[in-house]
Amino acid sequence: MWENKTQSVPQRIVSLTQPHIRPIVRGKAGKPIEFGAKLSVSCVDNYVFLDKISLENFNESCHLKEQVEKYKETFGYYPESVHVDKIYRTRENKNWCKERGIRISGPKLGRPPKNVSEEEKKQAHSDECFRNTIEGKFGQAKRRFSLNLVMTKLPEISITSIAITFLVVNLSKLLRQFLSLFLSLFTNNRTGELIKPPFINFDYTLNNFYVLKLIDLSENSWSKVA
């Protein structure tokens, strides 16, 4: 840097014990630069899908199409809407989603309109609340499953550790659904009262398993979760 009069060096080492770590500029208050892997994650019905993980910095907006196509490959159809951060709301992504009948959250590009209807305000608020789910998953992974304490020395082990963390997050959700399914054997979903076995009704919980492809009813066997 002194000889070439530059301010940075590509692929520079910032940690002797973890030489694969790279600084990533985030611009957050108190944490302008973060160190570690960068993730591109999607959330469907509170289940987390780790779409991309890299030890180098990358522009996550370029992977929106790939994530939506993976959704179609998994569930057989495109999602009705995609709730994304501001960086994903590029003109290219908006046009691509519009061609496939997918509503992308967030305001339109360009100058904001002077008059916004109450329906649009309600929709924007609903979209933002819905998008908070993925932020909550990151917080859960950090607080309860030590996602922010990955101290492994090799890059392959670091990636595996992060992937296992999100696997445990999904297993935790699955365990709660199994508990709900068990309790539904003895509880009336409409009245909340204890009922007798002949009046068992747990179609709602079982249908959730089938939609997420956690249960394959046609073959009466378990499908792969991730």
PyMOL commands that place a pseudoatom at each C-alpha (Angstrom):
pseudoatom trace, name=CA, resn=MET, resi=1, chain=A, elem=C, hetatm=0, pos=[0.000, 0.000, 0.000]
pseudoatom trace, name=CA, resn=TRP, resi=2, chain=A, elem=C, hetatm=0, pos=[2.887, 2.369, 0.776]
pseudoatom trace, name=CA, resn=GLU, resi=3, chain=A, elem=C, hetatm=0, pos=[4.751, 1.614, -2.441]
pseudoatom trace, name=CA, resn=ASN, resi=4, chain=A, elem=C, hetatm=0, pos=[1.692, 1.718, -4.725]
pseudoatom trace, name=CA, resn=LYS, resi=5, chain=A, elem=C, hetatm=0, pos=[-0.056, 4.595, -2.908]
pseudoatom trace, name=CA, resn=THR, resi=6, chain=A, elem=C, hetatm=0, pos=[-3.295, 2.627, -2.485]
pseudoatom trace, name=CA, resn=GLN, resi=7, chain=A, elem=C, hetatm=0, pos=[-5.793, 2.361, 0.343]
pseudoatom trace, name=CA, resn=SER, resi=8, chain=A, elem=C, hetatm=0, pos=[-6.599, -1.347, 0.098]
pseudoatom trace, name=CA, resn=VAL, resi=9, chain=A, elem=C, hetatm=0, pos=[-5.165, -4.675, -1.038]
pseudoatom trace, name=CA, resn=PRO, resi=10, chain=A, elem=C, hetatm=0, pos=[-7.359, -7.342, -2.694]
pseudoatom trace, name=CA, resn=GLN, resi=11, chain=A, elem=C, hetatm=0, pos=[-7.539, -10.669, -0.814]
pseudoatom trace, name=CA, resn=ARG, resi=12, chain=A, elem=C, hetatm=0, pos=[-5.641, -9.176, 2.114]
pseudoatom trace, name=CA, resn=ILE, resi=13, chain=A, elem=C, hetatm=0, pos=[-5.332, -11.217, 5.302]
pseudoatom trace, name=CA, resn=VAL, resi=14, chain=A, elem=C, hetatm=0, pos=[-7.059, -9.694, 8.319]
pseudoatom trace, name=CA, resn=SER, resi=15, chain=A, elem=C, hetatm=0, pos=[-6.827, -12.722, 10.622]
pseudoatom trace, name=CA, resn=LEU, resi=16, chain=A, elem=C, hetatm=0, pos=[-3.836, -15.016, 11.043]
pseudoatom trace, name=CA, resn=THR, resi=17, chain=A, elem=C, hetatm=0, pos=[-5.951, -17.794, 12.579]
pseudoatom trace, name=CA, resn=GLN, resi=18, chain=A, elem=C, hetatm=0, pos=[-8.702, -17.442, 9.951]
pseudoatom trace, name=CA, resn=PRO, resi=19, chain=A, elem=C, hetatm=0, pos=[-6.973, -16.271, 6.745]
pseudoatom trace, name=CA, resn=HIS, resi=20, chain=A, elem=C, hetatm=0, pos=[-10.118, -16.917, 4.674]
pseudoatom trace, name=CA, resn=ILE, resi=21, chain=A, elem=C, hetatm=0, pos=[-11.992, -14.122, 6.467]
pseudoatom trace, name=CA, resn=ARG, resi=22, chain=A, elem=C, hetatm=0, pos=[-12.588, -10.943, 4.446]
pseudoatom trace, name=CA, resn=PRO, resi=23, chain=A, elem=C, hetatm=0, pos=[-13.849, -7.535, 5.634]
pseudoatom trace, name=CA, resn=ILE, resi=24, chain=A, elem=C, hetatm=0, pos=[-17.311, -6.640, 4.323]
pseudoatom trace, name=CA, resn=VAL, resi=25, chain=A, elem=C, hetatm=0, pos=[-18.386, -2.997, 4.398]
pseudoatom trace, name=CA, resn=ARG, resi=26, chain=A, elem=C, hetatm=0, pos=[-21.968, -2.782, 5.700]
pseudoatom trace, name=CA, resn=GLY, resi=27, chain=A, elem=C, hetatm=0, pos=[-22.221, 0.841, 6.810]
pseudoatom trace, name=CA, resn=LYS, resi=28, chain=A, elem=C, hetatm=0, pos=[-24.191, 0.069, 9.956]
pseudoatom trace, name=CA, resn=ALA, resi=29, chain=A, elem=C, hetatm=0, pos=[-24.119, 2.397, 12.911]
pseudoatom trace, name=CA, resn=GLY, resi=30, chain=A, elem=C, hetatm=0, pos=[-21.387, 1.213, 15.276]
pseudoatom trace, name=CA, resn=LYS, resi=31, chain=A, elem=C, hetatm=0, pos=[-20.364, -1.595, 12.880]
pseudoatom trace, name=CA, resn=PRO, resi=32, chain=A, elem=C, hetatm=0, pos=[-19.346, -0.106, 9.530]
pseudoatom trace, name=CA, resn=ILE, resi=33, chain=A, elem=C, hetatm=0, pos=[-17.346, -3.233, 8.669]
pseudoatom trace, name=CA, resn=GLU, resi=34, chain=A, elem=C, hetatm=0, pos=[-18.175, -6.846, 9.505]
pseudoatom trace, name=CA, resn=PHE, resi=35, chain=A, elem=C, hetatm=0, pos=[-16.075, -9.996, 9.186]
pseudoatom trace, name=CA, resn=GLY, resi=36, chain=A, elem=C, hetatm=0, pos=[-17.232, -13.464, 8.272]
pseudoatom trace, name=CA, resn=ALA, resi=37, chain=A, elem=C, hetatm=0, pos=[-19.349, -15.265, 5.716]
pseudoatom trace, name=CA, resn=LYS, resi=38, chain=A, elem=C, hetatm=0, pos=[-22.099, -13.527, 3.771]
pseudoatom trace, name=CA, resn=LEU, resi=39, chain=A, elem=C, hetatm=0, pos=[-25.417, -15.341, 3.399]
pseudoatom trace, name=CA, resn=SER, resi=40, chain=A, elem=C, hetatm=0, pos=[-28.360, -15.131, 1.036]
pseudoatom trace, name=CA, resn=VAL, resi=41, chain=A, elem=C, hetatm=0, pos=[-31.321, -16.679, 2.828]
pseudoatom trace, name=CA, resn=SER, resi=42, chain=A, elem=C, hetatm=0, pos=[-35.021, -17.042, 2.045]
pseudoatom trace, name=CA, resn=CYS, resi=43, chain=A, elem=C, hetatm=0, pos=[-37.857, -17.938, 4.394]
pseudoatom trace, name=CA, resn=VAL, resi=44, chain=A, elem=C, hetatm=0, pos=[-41.006, -19.876, 3.448]
pseudoatom trace, name=CA, resn=ASP, resi=45, chain=A, elem=C, hetatm=0, pos=[-43.647, -20.522, 6.113]
pseudoatom trace, name=CA, resn=ASN, resi=46, chain=A, elem=C, hetatm=0, pos=[-41.023, -19.927, 8.825]
pseudoatom trace, name=CA, resn=TYR, resi=47, chain=A, elem=C, hetatm=0, pos=[-38.641, -22.485, 7.305]
pseudoatom trace, name=CA, resn=VAL, resi=48, chain=A, elem=C, hetatm=0, pos=[-35.237, -21.111, 6.288]
pseudoatom trace, name=CA, resn=PHE, resi=49, chain=A, elem=C, hetatm=0, pos=[-33.514, -21.973, 3.000]
pseudoatom trace, name=CA, resn=LEU, resi=50, chain=A, elem=C, hetatm=0, pos=[-29.798, -21.201, 2.740]
pseudoatom trace, name=CA, resn=ASP, resi=51, chain=A, elem=C, hetatm=0, pos=[-29.560, -20.254, -0.938]
pseudoatom trace, name=CA, resn=LYS, resi=52, chain=A, elem=C, hetatm=0, pos=[-26.005, -18.900, -1.108]
pseudoatom trace, name=CA, resn=ILE, resi=53, chain=A, elem=C, hetatm=0, pos=[-23.074, -18.674, 1.286]
pseudoatom trace, name=CA, resn=SER, resi=54, chain=A, elem=C, hetatm=0, pos=[-19.752, -17.074, 0.435]
pseudoatom trace, name=CA, resn=LEU, resi=55, chain=A, elem=C, hetatm=0, pos=[-16.646, -15.958, 2.290]
pseudoatom trace, name=CA, resn=GLU, resi=56, chain=A, elem=C, hetatm=0, pos=[-16.287, -13.135, -0.241]
pseudoatom trace, name=CA, resn=ASN, resi=57, chain=A, elem=C, hetatm=0, pos=[-18.498, -10.106, -0.619]
pseudoatom trace, name=CA, resn=PHE, resi=58, chain=A, elem=C, hetatm=0, pos=[-21.200, -10.299, -3.322]
pseudoatom trace, name=CA, resn=ASN, resi=59, chain=A, elem=C, hetatm=0, pos=[-24.244, -8.380, -4.523]
pseudoatom trace, name=CA, resn=GLU, resi=60, chain=A, elem=C, hetatm=0, pos=[-27.220, -10.337, -3.247]
pseudoatom trace, name=CA, resn=SER, resi=61, chain=A, elem=C, hetatm=0, pos=[-29.688, -8.635, -5.614]
pseudoatom trace, name=CA, resn=CYS, resi=62, chain=A, elem=C, hetatm=0, pos=[-28.222, -10.653, -8.509]
pseudoatom trace, name=CA, resn=HIS, resi=63, chain=A, elem=C, hetatm=0, pos=[-29.469, -13.898, -6.954]
pseudoatom trace, name=CA, resn=LEU, resi=64, chain=A, elem=C, hetatm=0, pos=[-33.180, -13.055, -6.621]
pseudoatom trace, name=CA, resn=LYS, resi=65, chain=A, elem=C, hetatm=0, pos=[-34.099, -14.814, -9.880]
pseudoatom trace, name=CA, resn=GLU, resi=66, chain=A, elem=C, hetatm=0, pos=[-32.206, -17.923, -8.855]
pseudoatom trace, name=CA, resn=GLN, resi=67, chain=A, elem=C, hetatm=0, pos=[-33.963, -18.003, -5.469]
pseudoatom trace, name=CA, resn=VAL, resi=68, chain=A, elem=C, hetatm=0, pos=[-37.413, -17.633, -7.035]
pseudoatom trace, name=CA, resn=GLU, resi=69, chain=A, elem=C, hetatm=0, pos=[-36.649, -20.392, -9.549]
pseudoatom trace, name=CA, resn=LYS, resi=70, chain=A, elem=C, hetatm=0, pos=[-35.577, -22.660, -6.671]
pseudoatom trace, name=CA, resn=TYR, resi=71, chain=A, elem=C, hetatm=0, pos=[-38.912, -21.926, -5.012]
pseudoatom trace, name=CA, resn=LYS, resi=72, chain=A, elem=C, hetatm=0, pos=[-40.746, -23.003, -8.172]
pseudoatom trace, name=CA, resn=GLU, resi=73, chain=A, elem=C, hetatm=0, pos=[-38.618, -26.136, -8.432]
pseudoatom trace, name=CA, resn=THR, resi=74, chain=A, elem=C, hetatm=0, pos=[-39.454, -27.062, -4.839]
pseudoatom trace, name=CA, resn=PHE, resi=75, chain=A, elem=C, hetatm=0, pos=[-43.169, -26.218, -4.696]
pseudoatom trace, name=CA, resn=GLY, resi=76, chain=A, elem=C, hetatm=0, pos=[-44.144, -26.447, -8.364]
pseudoatom trace, name=CA, resn=TYR, resi=77, chain=A, elem=C, hetatm=0, pos=[-45.288, -22.836, -8.837]
pseudoatom trace, name=CA, resn=TYR, resi=78, chain=A, elem=C, hetatm=0, pos=[-44.085, -19.266, -8.478]
pseudoatom trace, name=CA, resn=PRO, resi=79, chain=A, elem=C, hetatm=0, pos=[-44.818, -17.415, -5.224]
pseudoatom trace, name=CA, resn=GLU, resi=80, chain=A, elem=C, hetatm=0, pos=[-47.650, -14.892, -5.168]
pseudoatom trace, name=CA, resn=SER, resi=81, chain=A, elem=C, hetatm=0, pos=[-45.374, -12.228, -3.699]
pseudoatom trace, name=CA, resn=VAL, resi=82, chain=A, elem=C, hetatm=0, pos=[-41.722, -11.728, -2.767]
pseudoatom trace, name=CA, resn=HIS, resi=83, chain=A, elem=C, hetatm=0, pos=[-40.858, -9.627, 0.282]
pseudoatom trace, name=CA, resn=VAL, resi=84, chain=A, elem=C, hetatm=0, pos=[-37.365, -8.259, -0.093]
pseudoatom trace, name=CA, resn=ASP, resi=85, chain=A, elem=C, hetatm=0, pos=[-34.943, -5.661, 1.204]
pseudoatom trace, name=CA, resn=LYS, resi=86, chain=A, elem=C, hetatm=0, pos=[-34.302, -2.411, -0.636]
pseudoatom trace, name=CA, resn=ILE, resi=87, chain=A, elem=C, hetatm=0, pos=[-31.197, -3.714, -2.418]
pseudoatom trace, name=CA, resn=TYR, resi=88, chain=A, elem=C, hetatm=0, pos=[-33.288, -6.320, -4.284]
pseudoatom trace, name=CA, resn=ARG, resi=89, chain=A, elem=C, hetatm=0, pos=[-35.711, -3.749, -5.731]
pseudoatom trace, name=CA, resn=THR, resi=90, chain=A, elem=C, hetatm=0, pos=[-33.833, -3.098, -8.950]
pseudoatom trace, name=CA, resn=ARG, resi=91, chain=A, elem=C, hetatm=0, pos=[-35.570, -2.350, -12.237]
pseudoatom trace, name=CA, resn=GLU, resi=92, chain=A, elem=C, hetatm=0, pos=[-34.405, -5.656, -13.669]
pseudoatom trace, name=CA, resn=ASN, resi=93, chain=A, elem=C, hetatm=0, pos=[-35.757, -7.678, -10.758]
pseudoatom trace, name=CA, resn=LYS, resi=94, chain=A, elem=C, hetatm=0, pos=[-39.063, -5.796, -10.765]
pseudoatom trace, name=CA, resn=ASN, resi=95, chain=A, elem=C, hetatm=0, pos=[-39.584, -6.372, -14.481]
pseudoatom trace, name=CA, resn=TRP, resi=96, chain=A, elem=C, hetatm=0, pos=[-38.620, -10.039, -14.170]
pseudoatom trace, name=CA, resn=CYS, resi=97, chain=A, elem=C, hetatm=0, pos=[-41.131, -10.585, -11.355]
pseudoatom trace, name=CA, resn=LYS, resi=98, chain=A, elem=C, hetatm=0, pos=[-43.846, -8.643, -13.194]
pseudoatom trace, name=CA, resn=GLU, resi=99, chain=A, elem=C, hetatm=0, pos=[-43.492, -10.876, -16.262]
pseudoatom trace, name=CA, resn=ARG, resi=100, chain=A, elem=C, hetatm=0, pos=[-44.203, -13.913, -14.068]
pseudoatom trace, name=CA, resn=GLY, resi=101, chain=A, elem=C, hetatm=0, pos=[-47.085, -12.394, -12.142]
pseudoatom trace, name=CA, resn=ILE, resi=102, chain=A, elem=C, hetatm=0, pos=[-45.109, -12.023, -8.911]
pseudoatom trace, name=CA, resn=ARG, resi=103, chain=A, elem=C, hetatm=0, pos=[-45.699, -8.991, -6.726]
pseudoatom trace, name=CA, resn=ILE, resi=104, chain=A, elem=C, hetatm=0, pos=[-42.489, -7.622, -5.245]
pseudoatom trace, name=CA, resn=SER, resi=105, chain=A, elem=C, hetatm=0, pos=[-42.770, -5.619, -2.044]
pseudoatom trace, name=CA, resn=GLY, resi=106, chain=A, elem=C, hetatm=0, pos=[-41.698, -2.031, -1.662]
pseudoatom trace, name=CA, resn=PRO, resi=107, chain=A, elem=C, hetatm=0, pos=[-42.487, 1.286, -3.362]
pseudoatom trace, name=CA, resn=LYS, resi=108, chain=A, elem=C, hetatm=0, pos=[-42.225, 1.855, -7.076]
pseudoatom trace, name=CA, resn=LEU, resi=109, chain=A, elem=C, hetatm=0, pos=[-38.996, 3.141, -8.579]
pseudoatom trace, name=CA, resn=GLY, resi=110, chain=A, elem=C, hetatm=0, pos=[-38.635, 6.837, -9.280]
pseudoatom trace, name=CA, resn=ARG, resi=111, chain=A, elem=C, hetatm=0, pos=[-40.001, 9.880, -7.508]
pseudoatom trace, name=CA, resn=PRO, resi=112, chain=A, elem=C, hetatm=0, pos=[-42.413, 8.969, -4.716]
pseudoatom trace, name=CA, resn=PRO, resi=113, chain=A, elem=C, hetatm=0, pos=[-46.037, 9.959, -5.386]
pseudoatom trace, name=CA, resn=LYS, resi=114, chain=A, elem=C, hetatm=0, pos=[-47.542, 12.912, -3.557]
pseudoatom trace, name=CA, resn=ASN, resi=115, chain=A, elem=C, hetatm=0, pos=[-50.755, 11.115, -2.664]
pseudoatom trace, name=CA, resn=VAL, resi=116, chain=A, elem=C, hetatm=0, pos=[-50.711, 7.564, -1.337]
pseudoatom trace, name=CA, resn=SER, resi=117, chain=A, elem=C, hetatm=0, pos=[-53.994, 5.768, -0.754]
pseudoatom trace, name=CA, resn=GLU, resi=118, chain=A, elem=C, hetatm=0, pos=[-54.839, 4.126, 2.532]
pseudoatom trace, name=CA, resn=GLU, resi=119, chain=A, elem=C, hetatm=0, pos=[-54.894, 0.740, 0.825]
pseudoatom trace, name=CA, resn=GLU, resi=120, chain=A, elem=C, hetatm=0, pos=[-51.327, 1.198, -0.430]
pseudoatom trace, name=CA, resn=LYS, resi=121, chain=A, elem=C, hetatm=0, pos=[-50.165, 2.298, 3.024]
pseudoatom trace, name=CA, resn=LYS, resi=122, chain=A, elem=C, hetatm=0, pos=[-51.808, -0.750, 4.581]
pseudoatom trace, name=CA, resn=GLN, resi=123, chain=A, elem=C, hetatm=0, pos=[-50.219, -3.037, 1.988]
pseudoatom trace, name=CA, resn=ALA, resi=124, chain=A, elem=C, hetatm=0, pos=[-46.758, -1.515, 2.540]
pseudoatom trace, name=CA, resn=HIS, resi=125, chain=A, elem=C, hetatm=0, pos=[-47.088, -1.919, 6.311]
pseudoatom trace, name=CA, resn=SER, resi=126, chain=A, elem=C, hetatm=0, pos=[-48.234, -5.531, 5.903]
pseudoatom trace, name=CA, resn=ASP, resi=127, chain=A, elem=C, hetatm=0, pos=[-45.308, -6.305, 3.574]
pseudoatom trace, name=CA, resn=GLU, resi=128, chain=A, elem=C, hetatm=0, pos=[-42.779, -4.824, 5.985]
pseudoatom trace, name=CA, resn=CYS, resi=129, chain=A, elem=C, hetatm=0, pos=[-44.202, -6.775, 8.922]
pseudoatom trace, name=CA, resn=PHE, resi=130, chain=A, elem=C, hetatm=0, pos=[-44.122, -9.955, 6.839]
pseudoatom trace, name=CA, resn=ARG, resi=131, chain=A, elem=C, hetatm=0, pos=[-40.501, -9.344, 5.837]
pseudoatom trace, name=CA, resn=ASN, resi=132, chain=A, elem=C, hetatm=0, pos=[-39.485, -9.044, 9.479]
pseudoatom trace, name=CA, resn=THR, resi=133, chain=A, elem=C, hetatm=0, pos=[-39.776, -12.833, 9.677]
pseudoatom trace, name=CA, resn=ILE, resi=134, chain=A, elem=C, hetatm=0, pos=[-36.408, -13.341, 8.001]
pseudoatom trace, name=CA, resn=GLU, resi=135, chain=A, elem=C, hetatm=0, pos=[-34.790, -10.776, 10.297]
pseudoatom trace, name=CA, resn=GLY, resi=136, chain=A, elem=C, hetatm=0, pos=[-36.202, -12.670, 13.250]
pseudoatom trace, name=CA, resn=LYS, resi=137, chain=A, elem=C, hetatm=0, pos=[-34.711, -15.916, 11.942]
pseudoatom trace, name=CA, resn=PHE, resi=138, chain=A, elem=C, hetatm=0, pos=[-31.257, -14.344, 11.873]
pseudoatom trace, name=CA, resn=GLY, resi=139, chain=A, elem=C, hetatm=0, pos=[-31.752, -13.127, 15.424]
pseudoatom trace, name=CA, resn=GLN, resi=140, chain=A, elem=C, hetatm=0, pos=[-32.920, -16.566, 16.542]
pseudoatom trace, name=CA, resn=ALA, resi=141, chain=A, elem=C, hetatm=0, pos=[-29.921, -18.230, 14.909]
pseudoatom trace, name=CA, resn=LYS, resi=142, chain=A, elem=C, hetatm=0, pos=[-27.536, -15.807, 16.620]
pseudoatom trace, name=CA, resn=ARG, resi=143, chain=A, elem=C, hetatm=0, pos=[-29.099, -15.738, 20.077]
pseudoatom trace, name=CA, resn=ARG, resi=144, chain=A, elem=C, hetatm=0, pos=[-30.124, -19.380, 20.490]
pseudoatom trace, name=CA, resn=PHE, resi=145, chain=A, elem=C, hetatm=0, pos=[-27.875, -21.314, 18.108]
pseudoatom trace, name=CA, resn=SER, resi=146, chain=A, elem=C, hetatm=0, pos=[-24.592, -19.315, 18.211]
pseudoatom trace, name=CA, resn=LEU, resi=147, chain=A, elem=C, hetatm=0, pos=[-24.517, -18.246, 14.565]
pseudoatom trace, name=CA, resn=ASN, resi=148, chain=A, elem=C, hetatm=0, pos=[-22.433, -15.216, 15.579]
pseudoatom trace, name=CA, resn=LEU, resi=149, chain=A, elem=C, hetatm=0, pos=[-19.869, -17.386, 17.401]
pseudoatom trace, name=CA, resn=VAL, resi=150, chain=A, elem=C, hetatm=0, pos=[-18.453, -19.427, 14.534]
pseudoatom trace, name=CA, resn=MET, resi=151, chain=A, elem=C, hetatm=0, pos=[-14.756, -19.781, 15.429]
pseudoatom trace, name=CA, resn=THR, resi=152, chain=A, elem=C, hetatm=0, pos=[-13.714, -22.647, 13.171]
pseudoatom trace, name=CA, resn=LYS, resi=153, chain=A, elem=C, hetatm=0, pos=[-10.338, -22.266, 11.440]
pseudoatom trace, name=CA, resn=LEU, resi=154, chain=A, elem=C, hetatm=0, pos=[-10.935, -23.851, 8.032]
pseudoatom trace, name=CA, resn=PRO, resi=155, chain=A, elem=C, hetatm=0, pos=[-13.304, -22.330, 5.445]
pseudoatom trace, name=CA, resn=GLU, resi=156, chain=A, elem=C, hetatm=0, pos=[-15.000, -25.649, 4.662]
pseudoatom trace, name=CA, resn=ILE, resi=157, chain=A, elem=C, hetatm=0, pos=[-15.746, -26.253, 8.339]
pseudoatom trace, name=CA, resn=SER, resi=158, chain=A, elem=C, hetatm=0, pos=[-17.054, -22.687, 8.747]
pseudoatom trace, name=CA, resn=ILE, resi=159, chain=A, elem=C, hetatm=0, pos=[-19.516, -23.160, 5.880]
pseudoatom trace, name=CA, resn=THR, resi=160, chain=A, elem=C, hetatm=0, pos=[-20.617, -26.523, 7.275]
pseudoatom trace, name=CA, resn=SER, resi=161, chain=A, elem=C, hetatm=0, pos=[-21.094, -25.034, 10.746]
pseudoatom trace, name=CA, resn=ILE, resi=162, chain=A, elem=C, hetatm=0, pos=[-23.298, -22.257, 9.377]
pseudoatom trace, name=CA, resn=ALA, resi=163, chain=A, elem=C, hetatm=0, pos=[-25.367, -24.705, 7.316]
pseudoatom trace, name=CA, resn=ILE, resi=164, chain=A, elem=C, hetatm=0, pos=[-25.888, -26.959, 10.349]
pseudoatom trace, name=CA, resn=THR, resi=165, chain=A, elem=C, hetatm=0, pos=[-27.041, -23.940, 12.378]
pseudoatom trace, name=CA, resn=PHE, resi=166, chain=A, elem=C, hetatm=0, pos=[-29.875, -23.237, 9.950]
pseudoatom trace, name=CA, resn=LEU, resi=167, chain=A, elem=C, hetatm=0, pos=[-30.693, -26.943, 9.832]
pseudoatom trace, name=CA, resn=VAL, resi=168, chain=A, elem=C, hetatm=0, pos=[-31.187, -26.880, 13.605]
pseudoatom trace, name=CA, resn=VAL, resi=169, chain=A, elem=C, hetatm=0, pos=[-33.359, -23.754, 13.264]
pseudoatom trace, name=CA, resn=ASN, resi=170, chain=A, elem=C, hetatm=0, pos=[-35.634, -25.681, 10.882]
pseudoatom trace, name=CA, resn=LEU, resi=171, chain=A, elem=C, hetatm=0, pos=[-35.643, -28.742, 13.123]
pseudoatom trace, name=CA, resn=SER, resi=172, chain=A, elem=C, hetatm=0, pos=[-36.710, -26.535, 16.022]
pseudoatom trace, name=CA, resn=LYS, resi=173, chain=A, elem=C, hetatm=0, pos=[-39.656, -25.290, 13.961]
pseudoatom trace, name=CA, resn=LEU, resi=174, chain=A, elem=C, hetatm=0, pos=[-40.500, -28.847, 12.898]
pseudoatom trace, name=CA, resn=LEU, resi=175, chain=A, elem=C, hetatm=0, pos=[-40.441, -30.021, 16.531]
pseudoatom trace, name=CA, resn=ARG, resi=176, chain=A, elem=C, hetatm=0, pos=[-42.931, -27.314, 17.507]
pseudoatom trace, name=CA, resn=GLN, resi=177, chain=A, elem=C, hetatm=0, pos=[-45.218, -28.411, 14.678]
pseudoatom trace, name=CA, resn=PHE, resi=178, chain=A, elem=C, hetatm=0, pos=[-45.021, -32.026, 15.829]
pseudoatom trace, name=CA, resn=LEU, resi=179, chain=A, elem=C, hetatm=0, pos=[-45.968, -30.869, 19.324]
pseudoatom trace, name=CA, resn=SER, resi=180, chain=A, elem=C, hetatm=0, pos=[-48.907, -28.935, 17.876]
pseudoatom trace, name=CA, resn=LEU, resi=181, chain=A, elem=C, hetatm=0, pos=[-49.950, -32.017, 15.920]
pseudoatom trace, name=CA, resn=PHE, resi=182, chain=A, elem=C, hetatm=0, pos=[-49.807, -34.115, 19.085]
pseudoatom trace, name=CA, resn=LEU, resi=183, chain=A, elem=C, hetatm=0, pos=[-51.823, -31.611, 21.109]
pseudoatom trace, name=CA, resn=SER, resi=184, chain=A, elem=C, hetatm=0, pos=[-54.392, -31.344, 18.320]
pseudoatom trace, name=CA, resn=LEU, resi=185, chain=A, elem=C, hetatm=0, pos=[-55.267, -34.988, 18.963]
pseudoatom trace, name=CA, resn=PHE, resi=186, chain=A, elem=C, hetatm=0, pos=[-56.869, -33.901, 22.229]
pseudoatom trace, name=CA, resn=THR, resi=187, chain=A, elem=C, hetatm=0, pos=[-57.917, -30.327, 21.525]
pseudoatom trace, name=CA, resn=ASN, resi=188, chain=A, elem=C, hetatm=0, pos=[-60.681, -28.894, 19.382]
pseudoatom trace, name=CA, resn=ASN, resi=189, chain=A, elem=C, hetatm=0, pos=[-59.040, -26.240, 17.172]
pseudoatom trace, name=CA, resn=ARG, resi=190, chain=A, elem=C, hetatm=0, pos=[-62.233, -24.169, 17.035]
pseudoatom trace, name=CA, resn=THR, resi=191, chain=A, elem=C, hetatm=0, pos=[-63.311, -24.124, 20.671]
pseudoatom trace, name=CA, resn=GLY, resi=192, chain=A, elem=C, hetatm=0, pos=[-60.030, -24.889, 22.455]
pseudoatom trace, name=CA, resn=GLU, resi=193, chain=A, elem=C, hetatm=0, pos=[-61.825, -27.488, 24.581]
pseudoatom trace, name=CA, resn=LEU, resi=194, chain=A, elem=C, hetatm=0, pos=[-60.679, -31.012, 25.284]
pseudoatom trace, name=CA, resn=ILE, resi=195, chain=A, elem=C, hetatm=0, pos=[-62.492, -33.529, 23.125]
pseudoatom trace, name=CA, resn=LYS, resi=196, chain=A, elem=C, hetatm=0, pos=[-62.787, -37.270, 22.799]
pseudoatom trace, name=CA, resn=PRO, resi=197, chain=A, elem=C, hetatm=0, pos=[-60.670, -39.249, 20.310]
pseudoatom trace, name=CA, resn=PRO, resi=198, chain=A, elem=C, hetatm=0, pos=[-63.565, -39.938, 17.850]
pseudoatom trace, name=CA, resn=PHE, resi=199, chain=A, elem=C, hetatm=0, pos=[-63.719, -36.200, 17.088]
pseudoatom trace, name=CA, resn=ILE, resi=200, chain=A, elem=C, hetatm=0, pos=[-60.014, -35.742, 16.321]
pseudoatom trace, name=CA, resn=ASN, resi=201, chain=A, elem=C, hetatm=0, pos=[-59.320, -33.131, 13.623]
pseudoatom trace, name=CA, resn=PHE, resi=202, chain=A, elem=C, hetatm=0, pos=[-55.705, -32.277, 12.745]
pseudoatom trace, name=CA, resn=ASP, resi=203, chain=A, elem=C, hetatm=0, pos=[-56.021, -31.748, 8.967]
pseudoatom trace, name=CA, resn=TYR, resi=204, chain=A, elem=C, hetatm=0, pos=[-54.705, -28.195, 9.233]
pseudoatom trace, name=CA, resn=THR, resi=205, chain=A, elem=C, hetatm=0, pos=[-51.330, -29.138, 10.742]
pseudoatom trace, name=CA, resn=LEU, resi=206, chain=A, elem=C, hetatm=0, pos=[-50.954, -32.190, 8.504]
pseudoatom trace, name=CA, resn=ASN, resi=207, chain=A, elem=C, hetatm=0, pos=[-51.715, -30.062, 5.443]
pseudoatom trace, name=CA, resn=ASN, resi=208, chain=A, elem=C, hetatm=0, pos=[-48.902, -27.677, 6.414]
pseudoatom trace, name=CA, resn=PHE, resi=209, chain=A, elem=C, hetatm=0, pos=[-46.465, -30.590, 6.439]
pseudoatom trace, name=CA, resn=TYR, resi=210, chain=A, elem=C, hetatm=0, pos=[-47.656, -31.687, 2.992]
pseudoatom trace, name=CA, resn=VAL, resi=211, chain=A, elem=C, hetatm=0, pos=[-47.435, -28.204, 1.442]
pseudoatom trace, name=CA, resn=LEU, resi=212, chain=A, elem=C, hetatm=0, pos=[-43.846, -27.776, 2.667]
pseudoatom trace, name=CA, resn=LYS, resi=213, chain=A, elem=C, hetatm=0, pos=[-43.012, -31.245, 1.250]
pseudoatom trace, name=CA, resn=LEU, resi=214, chain=A, elem=C, hetatm=0, pos=[-41.968, -32.480, 4.684]
pseudoatom trace, name=CA, resn=ILE, resi=215, chain=A, elem=C, hetatm=0, pos=[-44.330, -35.423, 4.272]
pseudoatom trace, name=CA, resn=ASP, resi=216, chain=A, elem=C, hetatm=0, pos=[-44.932, -37.312, 1.035]
pseudoatom trace, name=CA, resn=LEU, resi=217, chain=A, elem=C, hetatm=0, pos=[-48.458, -38.682, 1.419]
pseudoatom trace, name=CA, resn=SER, resi=218, chain=A, elem=C, hetatm=0, pos=[-48.365, -40.506, -1.907]
pseudoatom trace, name=CA, resn=GLU, resi=219, chain=A, elem=C, hetatm=0, pos=[-45.566, -42.839, -0.826]
pseudoatom trace, name=CA, resn=ASN, resi=220, chain=A, elem=C, hetatm=0, pos=[-46.209, -42.644, 2.913]
pseudoatom trace, name=CA, resn=SER, resi=221, chain=A, elem=C, hetatm=0, pos=[-42.589, -41.716, 3.517]
pseudoatom trace, name=CA, resn=TRP, resi=222, chain=A, elem=C, hetatm=0, pos=[-40.489, -38.746, 4.549]
pseudoatom trace, name=CA, resn=SER, resi=223, chain=A, elem=C, hetatm=0, pos=[-39.069, -36.437, 1.899]
pseudoatom trace, name=CA, resn=LYS, resi=224, chain=A, elem=C, hetatm=0, pos=[-35.868, -34.485, 2.216]
pseudoatom trace, name=CA, resn=VAL, resi=225, chain=A, elem=C, hetatm=0, pos=[-36.278, -31.363, 4.328]
pseudoatom trace, name=CA, resn=ALA, resi=226, chain=A, elem=C, hetatm=0, pos=[-33.560, -29.260, 2.672]
for i in range(1, 226): cmd.bond("trace and resi %d" % i, "trace and resi %d" % (i + 1))
show_as sticks, trace
zoom trace
